[in-house]
């Protein structure tokens, strides 16, 4: 179903970008995990008390009493969301909208490849690169946690958190890929593909501040990824993951549908 030549060509064209993001993730992950220290934790809590609004926006109002809680607050409230999101936005744009904008889609479709085969191959590239980034980050987290704080991490709940993050990224990547497939220009693809997910994340940040703004969480899919509920063992978590996966499937399916039927400026 996929074009192997196109697949490996896109991987070769984008692997340096992947390595850059992995390097950034390694730096932040190791730095933040190393900060799990009782004395430093008190300092962070004092900082949170001094600037409660700012820390709440990023979900960092508490350090947590365990390594898992610390990681969920300080990694999965910002770093493990923002950097994969940025990577997905860039990749989705490069795989479809970039080729349409630059005219190279003409050559891809002039070959024996159908539109379905091209878009399916590009989708597999996006998912492969995204999964490699996320799995690489998880491995680094596990290695760092075990090296710095042996046997302190609740692996079962840690993996459940990452399952939720995977579901969220499937939904977000599906949306970004859909936008790329309906755009003729990279400018439009990046404006919508980056602008709307970023807006959703900003809404989440405002909702985190609580009070009258708390109900804003219902306006963003990022609220379907709730690490506090995962750690608490809330049964709604699996339902939330299913919703995120369904959102991703709908957007990826829509990307296929519209790309096959739209008029391309070839």
C-alpha positions as CSV (number, residue, x, y, z in Angstrom):
1,X,0.0,0.0,0.0
2,X,2.9,2.4,0.6
3,X,5.6,3.5,-1.9
4,X,8.8,2.3,-0.3
5,X,10.9,4.6,-2.4
6,X,8.9,7.7,-1.4
7,X,8.8,6.5,2.2
8,X,12.6,6.2,2.6
9,X,13.1,9.4,0.6
10,X,11.0,11.3,3.1
11,X,12.7,9.6,6.0
12,X,16.1,10.6,4.6
13,X,14.8,14.2,4.0
14,X,13.6,14.5,7.6
15,X,15.8,12.4,9.9
16,X,18.1,15.4,10.8
17,X,15.0,17.3,12.1
18,X,14.0,14.2,14.1
19,X,17.5,14.0,15.6
20,X,17.4,17.7,16.6
21,X,14.1,17.3,18.4
22,X,15.4,14.1,20.1
23,X,18.4,16.0,21.3
24,X,16.3,18.8,22.7
25,X,14.0,16.3,24.4
26,X,17.0,14.5,25.9
27,X,18.4,17.8,27.3
28,X,15.1,18.8,28.9
29,X,14.2,15.3,30.2
30,X,17.5,14.7,31.9
31,X,17.6,18.2,33.4
32,X,14.0,18.0,34.8
33,X,14.3,14.5,36.2
34,X,17.5,15.5,37.9
35,X,15.6,18.3,39.7
36,X,13.6,15.7,41.7
37,X,15.1,16.5,45.0
38,X,13.3,17.2,48.3
39,X,15.2,20.4,49.1
40,X,14.8,21.7,45.5
41,X,11.2,20.6,45.6
42,X,10.6,23.0,48.5
43,X,12.2,25.8,46.5
44,X,9.9,25.1,43.6
45,X,6.8,25.0,45.9
46,X,7.8,28.4,47.3
47,X,8.2,29.7,43.7
48,X,4.7,28.3,42.9
49,X,3.3,30.1,45.9
50,X,4.9,33.4,44.9
51,X,3.6,33.1,41.3
52,X,0.6,30.7,41.5
53,X,-1.0,31.8,38.3
54,X,2.0,31.3,36.2
55,X,2.8,27.8,37.6
56,X,-0.8,26.7,37.4
57,X,-0.9,27.6,33.7
58,X,1.7,25.0,33.0
59,X,0.3,22.5,35.4
60,X,3.3,22.9,37.8
61,X,1.6,24.3,40.9
62,X,2.8,21.2,42.9
63,X,6.0,19.2,42.7
64,X,4.3,16.0,43.9
65,X,5.5,13.6,46.5
66,X,6.7,10.9,44.1
67,X,8.9,10.8,41.1
68,X,5.9,9.9,38.9
69,X,3.9,13.0,40.1
70,X,6.9,15.2,39.6
71,X,7.5,14.0,36.1
72,X,3.8,14.3,35.2
73,X,3.7,17.9,36.4
74,X,7.0,19.1,35.1
75,X,7.4,17.1,31.9
76,X,3.9,16.2,30.7
77,X,2.4,19.6,31.4
78,X,4.7,21.3,28.9
79,X,7.8,19.7,27.5
80,X,6.3,16.4,26.4
81,X,3.4,18.2,24.8
82,X,5.0,21.3,23.1
83,X,8.0,19.7,21.4
84,X,6.2,16.7,19.9
85,X,3.4,19.1,18.8
86,X,6.0,21.4,17.1
87,X,7.6,18.4,15.4
88,X,4.2,17.1,14.2
89,X,3.2,20.5,12.8
90,X,6.5,20.8,10.8
91,X,6.4,17.3,9.5
92,X,2.7,17.3,8.4
93,X,3.3,20.5,6.5
94,X,6.5,19.1,4.8
95,X,4.8,15.9,3.7
96,X,1.8,17.3,1.7
97,X,1.4,21.1,1.6
98,X,5.1,21.7,0.9
99,X,5.0,19.4,-2.2
100,X,1.8,21.0,-3.5
101,X,3.2,24.5,-2.9
102,X,6.5,23.8,-4.6
103,X,5.1,21.8,-7.5
104,X,6.9,18.6,-6.6
105,X,3.5,16.9,-6.1
106,X,3.2,17.0,-9.9
107,X,6.1,14.5,-10.2
108,X,4.8,12.3,-7.4
109,X,1.5,11.9,-9.1
110,X,2.9,11.7,-12.6
111,X,4.5,8.4,-11.6
112,X,2.3,5.2,-11.4
113,X,1.4,6.3,-7.8
114,X,-2.2,7.1,-7.1
115,X,-3.2,9.9,-4.8
116,X,-4.3,7.3,-2.3
117,X,-0.9,5.7,-2.3
118,X,1.0,9.0,-2.0
119,X,-1.1,10.3,0.9
120,X,-1.0,6.9,2.7
121,X,2.7,6.8,2.3
122,X,3.1,10.3,3.7
123,X,0.8,9.4,6.6
124,X,2.9,6.4,7.5
125,X,6.0,8.6,7.4
126,X,4.4,11.1,9.8
127,X,3.3,8.4,12.2
128,X,6.6,6.6,12.0
129,X,8.6,9.7,12.8
130,X,6.3,10.8,15.6
131,X,6.4,7.3,17.2
132,X,10.2,7.3,17.0
133,X,10.3,10.7,18.8
134,X,7.8,9.7,21.5
135,X,9.4,6.2,22.1
136,X,12.9,7.8,22.2
137,X,11.7,10.2,24.8
138,X,10.1,7.5,26.9
139,X,13.3,5.4,26.8
140,X,15.3,8.4,27.9
141,X,12.9,9.1,30.7
142,X,13.1,5.5,31.9
143,X,16.9,5.4,31.7
144,X,17.3,8.7,33.4
145,X,14.8,7.9,36.2
146,X,16.5,4.5,36.9
147,X,20.0,6.0,36.8
148,X,19.3,8.9,39.1
149,X,16.5,7.4,41.3
150,X,16.6,3.6,41.1
151,X,13.3,1.9,41.4
152,X,11.5,5.1,42.3
153,X,9.3,5.3,39.2
154,X,5.9,3.6,39.1
155,X,6.3,2.0,35.6
156,X,2.7,0.9,35.2
157,X,1.2,4.3,35.7
158,X,4.1,5.9,33.8
159,X,3.2,3.8,30.7
160,X,-0.5,4.7,31.1
161,X,0.4,8.4,31.0
162,X,2.4,7.8,27.8
163,X,-0.5,5.8,26.3
164,X,-2.6,8.9,26.9
165,X,0.0,11.1,25.3
166,X,0.2,8.8,22.3
167,X,-3.6,9.1,21.9
168,X,-3.4,12.9,22.1
169,X,-0.7,13.1,19.5
170,X,-2.6,10.8,17.2
171,X,-5.5,13.3,17.4
172,X,-3.3,16.4,16.9
173,X,-1.2,14.8,14.1
174,X,-4.4,13.8,12.3
175,X,-5.7,17.4,12.4
176,X,-2.3,18.8,11.2
177,X,-2.2,16.2,8.4
178,X,-5.7,17.0,7.4
179,X,-4.9,20.7,7.2
180,X,-1.8,20.0,5.1
181,X,-3.9,17.9,2.7
182,X,-6.4,20.6,2.0
183,X,-3.9,23.4,1.7
184,X,-2.3,24.7,-1.5
185,X,0.3,26.8,0.3
186,X,2.6,26.1,3.2
187,X,1.7,29.5,4.6
188,X,-1.9,28.4,5.0
189,X,-1.0,24.9,6.2
190,X,1.3,26.3,9.0
191,X,-1.1,29.1,9.9
192,X,-4.0,26.7,10.6
193,X,-2.0,23.6,11.5
194,X,0.1,25.4,14.1
195,X,-2.4,28.2,15.0
196,X,-5.4,26.0,16.1
197,X,-3.5,23.4,18.2
198,X,-1.5,26.3,19.8
199,X,-4.8,28.1,20.6
200,X,-6.1,24.9,22.1
201,X,-3.0,24.6,24.3
202,X,-3.3,28.3,25.4
203,X,-7.0,27.6,26.3
204,X,-5.8,24.7,28.4
205,X,-3.3,26.9,30.2
206,X,-6.0,29.4,31.0
207,X,-8.3,26.7,32.3
208,X,-5.5,25.4,34.5
209,X,-5.7,28.7,36.4
210,X,-9.1,27.7,37.7
211,X,-11.8,30.0,38.9
212,X,-14.1,31.3,36.2
213,X,-11.7,30.1,33.5
214,X,-11.8,26.5,34.5
215,X,-14.8,25.7,32.3
216,X,-12.7,26.7,29.2
217,X,-11.1,23.2,29.5
218,X,-14.2,21.8,27.6
219,X,-13.1,23.8,24.6
220,X,-9.8,22.0,24.0
221,X,-8.9,18.4,23.3
222,X,-5.8,18.8,25.5
223,X,-8.0,18.4,28.5
224,X,-8.7,14.9,27.4
225,X,-5.1,14.1,28.5
226,X,-5.3,14.4,32.3
227,X,-2.2,13.0,34.1
228,X,-3.9,13.5,37.5
229,X,-6.7,11.2,36.6
230,X,-4.3,8.7,35.2
231,X,-2.3,8.6,38.4
232,X,-5.5,8.4,40.5
233,X,-6.7,5.4,38.4
234,X,-9.8,7.2,37.2
235,X,-11.8,4.9,34.9
236,X,-12.7,7.8,32.6
237,X,-9.1,7.8,31.3
238,X,-9.7,4.9,28.9
239,X,-12.8,6.6,27.5
240,X,-10.9,9.8,27.0
241,X,-8.1,7.9,25.2
242,X,-10.7,6.3,22.9
243,X,-12.2,9.8,22.1
244,X,-8.7,11.1,21.2
245,X,-8.0,8.1,18.9
246,X,-11.4,8.5,17.2
247,X,-10.6,12.2,16.6
248,X,-7.4,11.2,15.0
249,X,-9.0,8.5,12.8
250,X,-11.7,11.0,11.7
251,X,-9.1,13.6,10.6
252,X,-6.8,11.1,8.9
253,X,-9.8,9.6,7.0
254,X,-11.0,13.1,6.1
255,X,-7.5,13.9,4.8
256,X,-7.7,10.9,2.4
257,X,-11.2,11.8,1.3
258,X,-10.5,15.5,0.5
259,X,-7.1,15.0,-1.0
260,X,-8.4,12.4,-3.5
261,X,-11.2,14.7,-4.6
262,X,-9.8,18.2,-4.5
263,X,-8.4,20.1,-7.5
264,X,-4.7,20.5,-7.1
265,X,-2.8,23.4,-8.7
266,X,-0.5,21.1,-10.7
